[in-house]
Amino acid sequence: MKRVTVTLPDDLSDELHSEVPKGQLSAFITEAARRHLGWIRQGKALEAGKGAWKDENHPDLQTPEDTVRFVRALREGGEWPVGE
């Protein structure tokens, strides 16, 4: 564990101290930071994958109905219904 010092606006500090149970502030901030870092990583992954899907490679998934059929098949049979 490392101790870090952060500076917060007065209103945020006050709200944290009024809403988070005494003795749980570090755990609360740790969880909030982990979640936010997860969102940042997810955004980077989505950006990196942008353009990877090509409609011509998936002619069987062109409409919302195709997608519903695909997901239903996965849920019912557990198999990847490619090209049906």
N, C-alpha and C positions, 0 to 999 in steps of 0.2 A: 504494500500500500504506500501511496505517496500523498502527502498533504499538499494541496494547492490553494492558492488564494484567488478568489474571483471578486470582481466588483459588480454589484447589481444595482439597478435603479431602486430608489427607496420604495416605490409602490410594489415592485415585484418582491423585494425582500420582505416587506410587511405581509403580503399575501401568502408567501411561502410559509412564513412563521405562523400565520393564523390558520392555514389549511393543513399543513403537514404535522402529524403528531410529533411531540417533543422526542428527541433522540433519533428521529428517522429522516432528518433532512439530508444527510450524506447519501443514504440509500436511495432516497427520492431523486436527488440530482444525478446520481450515478445511473439510475434506470432511465431518466429522461435523456441524458447524454447518449446512452447506448441506443435508445430508440432513434434519436435524431441521426446518429452516425449510420444506423441501418438504412434510414431514408436516403441519406446522401449516397451510400453505396448502391442502393437500388436504383437511384436516379442515374448514376454513372453506368451501371450495367445496362439499363434501358437505352441510354444514349449510345453505348458501344454496340448494341444489337440493332440499332435503327437501320432499317433497310434490308435486314436479313431475310425477311419474309417476302417471297415473290409469288404473286398470284398464279403465274404460269406453272409454278411447281406444285400447286395445290388446286387443281381444277375442281376437285370434289368438295371444296370448302369455299364456295363463292358467295353463298347467301346465308342469312341468319338461320334459315331452315336447315341448311347443310351442317352448320355448326351445332345446332340442337341435336341432329341425328348423330353426329360424331360423338358428342359428349354422352348421349344416351347409350350408345354402343359401348363406350368405355365403362360406364357405370354398370351396365348390365352384364357384360361379358368379360370385362377386364382386359380386352384385347384392343390393340391399336388398329381401328378399322380403316386402313389405307386403301384408297382407290375404289371404294365400293360405289 
